[in-house]
């Protein structure tokens, strides 16, 4: 009998990608089968597969989609509502999966909390990161309240990030995704400990090819749907189109000034420029010039050589902390060593926190280039580089002596 069991196991088919994904989803959720979970469904591949996996794993899944914006309105042209197509895709997917689906109109709060904040940041001479702001406000604050109102014990999203517990610990950690190419931990640094208790990320241990394969095995129509590349409310990547419509004063001209004080020419509005920009300056002094600072109050764009972009330290605001200390300020007061990531496309570099006049500050061990106010500085644990400790928004930078 034992020999027959061994033979059966030997010739049993290997688990499919779908079977493995279902087990990974159960492990990521960590709640009894039958528990109600709200799945945030954007209409894309990742969120759709998340909802489908949870349903197949035996959870009581409720799909929720947010109506956030209208591309037709964004570009002053009717009939270009990509958001509408995404909602239709989410609705059709929910029907295919066999789960209830709700669409919530969040356009007004999204406009106020994300789009207007985006435009105002550019007016201040900053380089905003609206995906963080959206997760911080609309998705992980407002939508979590909806999930609780629906009787859910958790909310799941299609983000590529992991939620895990340290050995012997009962407090969840936020960790980088298993697939470095898809890791979204930079955009989720503002997730609070309370929110992390309620959130689940079933795709965090998978790569994108596996997710698409699972979508195909599930028979989902969006299996080959392209990933979105631009900021969702910015048509064709032209962010100035949005800003000019709601904050036209951003297009007021001003002086293009060299670091040495020379006025080199005129610009077409501070919202047209970001720190580190080289192209489109329309000034020449022989050596390449880069935008090194924006003085929005004086409507000046300050340019200089590349070495002027080197930064030794930065100040943070709106900090969030997921480490053992009580807050980012407490970690800064202790001089905690960290790994700091100042752009989503860069790897973290070593530095140390400090508290200056009650405000958290990050001092790099070396020098970083092109650090821009308005972007996020996300902090990771030097002893465990996959673990997110928190971070904040960059409010000011200190240039290296050149």
C-alpha positions as CSV (number, residue, x, y, z in Angstrom):
1,X,0.0,0.0,0.0
2,X,2.9,2.3,0.9
3,X,4.5,1.6,-2.5
4,X,1.2,2.4,-4.3
5,X,1.0,5.8,-2.4
6,X,4.6,6.6,-3.4
7,X,3.9,5.7,-7.0
8,X,0.8,7.9,-7.0
9,X,2.7,10.8,-5.5
10,X,5.5,10.3,-8.1
11,X,3.2,10.5,-11.1
12,X,0.8,13.2,-9.7
13,X,0.7,16.3,-11.9
14,X,2.7,19.2,-10.6
15,X,0.6,22.1,-9.2
16,X,-0.3,24.6,-11.8
17,X,0.6,28.3,-11.6
18,X,-3.0,28.9,-10.6
19,X,-2.9,26.3,-7.8
20,X,0.3,27.8,-6.4
21,X,-1.1,31.3,-6.6
22,X,-4.2,30.3,-4.7
23,X,-2.1,28.9,-1.9
24,X,0.1,32.0,-1.9
25,X,-3.1,34.2,-1.6
26,X,-4.3,32.2,1.4
27,X,-1.0,32.6,3.1
28,X,-0.9,36.3,2.3
29,X,-4.4,36.8,3.8
30,X,-3.9,34.7,6.9
31,X,-7.6,34.6,7.7
32,X,-10.1,31.7,7.8
33,X,-11.7,30.7,4.5
34,X,-15.2,32.3,4.3
35,X,-14.0,35.6,5.8
36,X,-15.3,38.7,4.0
37,X,-12.6,40.6,2.1
38,X,-13.1,43.7,0.0
39,X,-11.0,43.7,-3.2
40,X,-10.0,47.0,-4.6
41,X,-10.6,46.6,-8.4
42,X,-9.1,49.2,-10.7
43,X,-9.9,47.2,-13.9
44,X,-6.3,46.2,-14.5
45,X,-4.7,42.8,-14.5
46,X,-3.2,42.9,-11.0
47,X,-6.3,43.9,-9.0
48,X,-8.5,41.6,-11.1
49,X,-6.3,38.6,-10.4
50,X,-6.2,39.5,-6.8
51,X,-10.0,39.4,-6.5
52,X,-10.2,36.2,-8.6
53,X,-7.6,34.4,-6.5
54,X,-9.3,35.3,-3.2
55,X,-12.7,34.1,-4.5
56,X,-11.1,30.8,-5.7
57,X,-9.4,30.5,-2.3
58,X,-12.8,30.4,-0.7
59,X,-13.2,33.9,0.7
60,X,-16.3,36.0,0.7
61,X,-15.1,38.6,-1.8
62,X,-16.7,42.0,-2.5
63,X,-15.2,44.0,-5.4
64,X,-15.1,47.8,-5.1
65,X,-14.0,50.2,-7.9
66,X,-13.5,53.9,-7.5
67,X,-14.6,56.4,-10.2
68,X,-11.7,58.9,-9.7
69,X,-11.4,61.0,-12.9
70,X,-12.5,61.5,-16.5
71,X,-9.8,61.8,-19.1
72,X,-12.3,63.5,-21.4
73,X,-12.7,66.3,-18.9
74,X,-8.9,66.3,-18.2
75,X,-8.1,67.2,-21.8
76,X,-11.3,69.3,-22.4
77,X,-12.5,66.7,-25.0
78,X,-15.5,64.4,-24.8
79,X,-15.3,60.7,-25.5
80,X,-11.9,60.0,-24.1
81,X,-12.8,58.5,-20.7
82,X,-10.3,55.8,-20.1
83,X,-11.4,55.7,-16.5
84,X,-14.8,54.6,-17.8
85,X,-13.3,51.7,-19.8
86,X,-11.4,50.5,-16.6
87,X,-14.6,50.5,-14.7
88,X,-16.3,48.5,-17.4
89,X,-13.4,46.0,-17.3
90,X,-13.7,45.7,-13.5
91,X,-17.5,45.2,-13.7
92,X,-17.2,42.5,-16.4
93,X,-14.4,40.8,-14.4
94,X,-16.5,40.7,-11.2
95,X,-19.3,39.1,-13.1
96,X,-16.9,36.5,-14.5
97,X,-15.5,35.8,-11.1
98,X,-19.0,35.7,-9.6
99,X,-18.7,38.3,-6.9
100,X,-20.7,41.4,-6.0
101,X,-19.3,44.7,-7.3
102,X,-19.8,48.3,-6.4
103,X,-18.6,51.5,-8.1
104,X,-18.1,54.5,-5.8
105,X,-18.0,58.1,-7.1
106,X,-14.9,59.6,-5.6
107,X,-14.2,62.2,-8.3
108,X,-14.6,65.2,-6.0
109,X,-12.4,64.0,-3.2
110,X,-9.8,62.7,-5.7
111,X,-9.7,66.1,-7.4
112,X,-9.2,67.9,-4.1
113,X,-6.8,65.5,-2.4
114,X,-4.7,64.3,-5.4
115,X,-5.1,66.4,-8.5
116,X,-5.3,69.9,-6.9
117,X,-2.5,68.9,-4.5
118,X,-0.4,67.8,-7.6
119,X,-0.9,71.2,-9.3
120,X,-0.2,73.2,-6.1
121,X,3.0,71.3,-5.5
122,X,4.3,72.3,-9.0
123,X,3.3,75.9,-8.2
124,X,5.5,75.7,-5.1
125,X,8.4,74.5,-7.3
126,X,8.2,70.9,-6.1
127,X,8.1,67.6,-8.0
128,X,5.0,65.8,-6.6
129,X,4.4,62.1,-6.5
130,X,0.6,61.8,-6.8
131,X,0.5,57.9,-6.6
132,X,1.7,58.2,-3.0
133,X,-0.9,60.8,-2.2
134,X,-3.7,58.7,-3.7
135,X,-2.7,55.6,-1.7
136,X,-2.3,57.8,1.4
137,X,-5.7,59.4,1.2
138,X,-8.3,58.1,-1.1
139,X,-7.4,54.4,-1.2
140,X,-5.9,53.6,2.2
141,X,-8.0,56.0,4.2
142,X,-11.4,56.5,2.6
143,X,-11.7,53.1,0.9
144,X,-10.7,51.3,4.1
145,X,-13.6,52.9,5.9
146,X,-15.9,51.6,3.1
147,X,-14.5,48.1,3.5
148,X,-15.2,48.1,7.2
149,X,-18.7,49.4,6.6
150,X,-19.3,46.4,4.2
151,X,-18.4,44.1,7.1
152,X,-15.0,43.1,5.8
153,X,-12.2,41.9,8.0
154,X,-9.5,42.9,5.4
155,X,-9.0,44.8,2.2
156,X,-6.8,43.4,-0.6
157,X,-5.1,45.2,-3.4
158,X,-3.0,44.3,-6.4
159,X,0.1,46.1,-5.2
160,X,3.4,44.4,-5.5
161,X,4.5,44.6,-1.9
162,X,4.6,42.1,1.0
163,X,3.1,42.1,4.4
164,X,4.8,39.7,6.8
165,X,5.5,39.1,10.5
166,X,8.9,38.9,12.1
167,X,9.7,35.7,13.9
168,X,7.8,35.7,17.2
169,X,6.3,39.1,16.4
170,X,2.6,40.1,16.2
171,X,3.1,43.4,14.4
172,X,3.0,43.2,10.6
173,X,5.9,44.6,8.6
174,X,5.8,46.2,5.1
175,X,8.3,44.5,2.9
176,X,9.5,44.8,-0.7
177,X,8.0,42.6,-3.3
178,X,9.6,39.3,-4.3
179,X,10.0,40.7,-7.8
180,X,12.4,43.7,-7.6
181,X,11.2,44.9,-11.1
182,X,7.7,45.3,-9.9
183,X,8.3,46.3,-6.3
184,X,5.9,49.2,-5.2
185,X,7.1,49.7,-1.7
186,X,8.3,53.2,-2.5
187,X,4.7,54.3,-3.3
188,X,3.3,52.7,-0.1
189,X,5.7,54.2,2.5
190,X,2.9,56.3,4.0
191,X,0.8,53.2,4.9
192,X,0.3,53.4,8.7
193,X,0.6,50.5,11.1
194,X,-3.2,50.6,11.7
195,X,-3.8,50.4,7.9
196,X,-1.3,47.6,7.5
197,X,-3.2,45.5,10.1
198,X,-6.2,45.6,7.7
199,X,-4.5,45.4,4.3
200,X,-3.5,42.3,2.4
201,X,-1.3,42.1,-0.8
202,X,-1.7,38.6,-2.4
203,X,0.5,39.4,-5.3
204,X,3.6,40.4,-3.3
205,X,5.3,37.1,-3.7
206,X,4.7,36.7,-7.4
207,X,6.2,38.2,-10.6
208,X,4.2,39.8,-13.4
209,X,4.5,36.9,-15.9
210,X,3.0,34.5,-13.3
211,X,0.1,36.9,-12.7
212,X,-0.7,37.1,-16.4
213,X,-0.4,33.3,-16.6
214,X,-2.9,33.0,-13.7
215,X,-5.2,35.5,-15.4
216,X,-5.2,33.3,-18.5
217,X,-5.8,30.1,-16.6
218,X,-8.8,31.9,-14.9
219,X,-10.2,32.9,-18.3
220,X,-10.1,36.6,-17.5
221,X,-10.5,38.9,-20.5
222,X,-7.9,41.4,-19.2
223,X,-5.0,38.8,-19.1
224,X,-3.2,40.7,-21.9
225,X,-4.3,44.2,-20.9
226,X,-1.3,46.6,-21.0
227,X,-0.1,48.1,-17.7
228,X,-0.7,51.8,-17.3
229,X,2.5,53.8,-17.8
230,X,1.6,57.4,-16.9
231,X,0.0,59.1,-14.0
232,X,-3.6,58.0,-14.3
233,X,-5.2,61.5,-14.6
234,X,-2.5,62.9,-16.9
235,X,-3.4,62.3,-20.5
236,X,-0.5,61.2,-22.7
237,X,2.0,62.1,-20.0
238,X,1.5,65.9,-20.5
239,X,1.1,67.0,-16.9
240,X,1.1,70.7,-17.8
241,X,-2.2,70.2,-19.6
242,X,-3.8,69.4,-16.2
243,X,-2.0,72.1,-14.3
244,X,-2.8,74.8,-16.9
245,X,-6.4,74.0,-16.7
246,X,-6.8,74.3,-12.9
247,X,-3.8,76.5,-11.9
248,X,-3.1,78.7,-15.0
249,X,-0.9,81.0,-13.0
250,X,1.8,78.3,-13.2
251,X,2.4,79.4,-16.8
252,X,3.5,82.9,-15.9
253,X,6.9,83.6,-17.3
254,X,10.0,84.5,-15.3
255,X,13.8,84.6,-15.3
256,X,16.2,81.7,-16.0
257,X,19.0,82.4,-13.6
258,X,22.5,80.8,-13.3
259,X,23.8,79.9,-9.9
260,X,26.3,82.7,-10.2
261,X,23.5,85.2,-10.4
262,X,23.5,85.8,-14.2
263,X,20.1,86.1,-15.9
264,X,20.4,83.8,-18.9
265,X,16.9,84.2,-20.4
266,X,13.2,83.8,-19.8
267,X,11.1,80.7,-19.0
268,X,7.5,79.9,-19.7
269,X,6.4,79.1,-16.1
270,X,7.9,77.3,-13.1
271,X,5.5,74.3,-13.6
272,X,7.4,73.4,-16.8
273,X,10.5,72.4,-14.9
274,X,11.7,69.8,-12.4
275,X,15.0,69.4,-10.5
276,X,17.6,67.7,-12.7
277,X,16.0,68.7,-16.0
278,X,18.5,69.4,-18.8
279,X,16.4,69.5,-22.0
280,X,14.2,72.4,-23.0
281,X,16.0,75.1,-21.0
282,X,16.7,77.1,-24.2
283,X,19.8,78.7,-22.7
284,X,23.5,78.0,-23.4
285,X,26.8,79.0,-21.8
286,X,29.0,76.4,-23.3
287,X,28.8,73.6,-20.6
288,X,25.6,71.6,-20.1
289,X,23.2,73.2,-17.6
290,X,20.6,71.5,-15.3
291,X,17.7,72.8,-13.2
292,X,19.1,72.8,-9.7
293,X,16.5,74.8,-7.8
294,X,13.1,76.5,-8.4
295,X,12.2,79.7,-6.5
296,X,8.5,79.8,-7.1
297,X,8.0,83.0,-5.1
298,X,10.3,84.9,-7.4
299,X,9.3,82.9,-10.5
300,X,12.9,82.0,-11.0
301,X,14.3,78.7,-12.4
302,X,17.9,78.4,-11.2
303,X,20.3,76.4,-13.4
304,X,23.9,75.2,-13.0
305,X,26.4,72.5,-13.7
306,X,25.7,68.8,-13.0
307,X,27.8,68.8,-9.8
308,X,25.4,71.4,-8.4
309,X,22.8,68.6,-8.2
310,X,24.8,66.7,-5.6
311,X,22.9,66.6,-2.2
312,X,24.3,65.7,1.2
313,X,21.2,66.0,3.3
314,X,17.4,66.6,3.2
315,X,14.6,67.5,5.5
316,X,11.3,65.6,5.7
317,X,7.7,66.4,6.4
318,X,4.6,64.3,6.9
319,X,6.6,61.4,8.2
320,X,5.4,57.8,8.7
321,X,7.2,55.2,10.8
322,X,6.8,51.4,10.9
323,X,9.9,50.6,12.9
324,X,10.3,49.8,16.6
325,X,10.4,53.5,17.6
326,X,7.2,55.3,18.2
327,X,7.6,57.8,15.4
328,X,10.0,59.1,12.7
329,X,10.9,61.9,15.0
330,X,11.9,59.4,17.7
331,X,14.0,57.4,15.3
332,X,15.6,60.7,14.1
333,X,16.4,61.7,17.7
334,X,18.1,58.3,18.2
335,X,20.2,58.9,15.1
336,X,18.9,55.7,13.5
337,X,20.9,54.3,10.5
338,X,18.7,53.7,7.4
339,X,18.8,53.0,3.7
340,X,17.2,55.9,1.9
341,X,15.5,55.8,-1.5
342,X,14.8,59.2,-3.1
343,X,13.3,58.1,-6.4
344,X,11.2,55.0,-7.3
345,X,13.8,54.0,-9.9
346,X,16.8,54.2,-7.6
347,X,18.1,51.7,-5.1
348,X,18.3,52.8,-1.5
349,X,21.6,54.2,-0.3
350,X,23.0,54.4,3.3
351,X,22.4,57.4,5.6
352,X,21.5,58.4,9.1
353,X,18.5,60.2,10.6
354,X,18.9,63.3,12.7
355,X,16.5,65.6,14.5
356,X,17.2,69.3,13.8
357,X,14.9,71.9,15.4
358,X,12.3,69.2,16.0
359,X,12.2,68.2,12.3
360,X,13.5,64.9,11.0
361,X,16.5,65.1,8.7
362,X,18.4,62.5,6.6
363,X,22.1,62.8,6.1
364,X,23.6,60.6,3.3
365,X,26.8,58.7,3.9
366,X,27.8,59.8,0.5
367,X,26.2,62.2,-2.0
368,X,22.9,61.8,-4.0
369,X,22.2,63.5,-7.3
370,X,19.0,65.4,-8.3
371,X,17.0,65.1,-5.0
372,X,13.8,67.1,-5.5
373,X,11.5,68.6,-2.9
374,X,8.0,67.1,-3.2
375,X,9.3,63.6,-3.9
376,X,9.3,60.8,-1.3
377,X,12.3,59.7,0.7
378,X,11.5,56.1,1.7
379,X,13.5,54.4,4.4
380,X,14.5,50.8,4.7
381,X,16.2,48.8,7.4
382,X,20.0,48.4,6.9
383,X,19.9,45.1,8.9
384,X,17.0,43.8,6.7
385,X,17.0,45.8,3.4
386,X,13.7,44.3,2.3
387,X,11.8,45.9,5.3
388,X,10.2,49.3,4.9
389,X,10.7,51.5,8.0
390,X,8.7,54.4,6.7
391,X,9.7,57.8,5.2
392,X,8.4,61.2,4.4
393,X,8.1,63.9,1.7
394,X,11.2,65.9,0.9
395,X,10.7,69.5,1.9
396,X,14.2,70.9,1.5
397,X,17.7,69.8,0.4
398,X,21.2,70.7,1.4
399,X,23.5,70.9,-1.6
400,X,27.0,69.6,-1.3
401,X,29.8,72.1,-1.3
402,X,31.3,72.4,-4.9
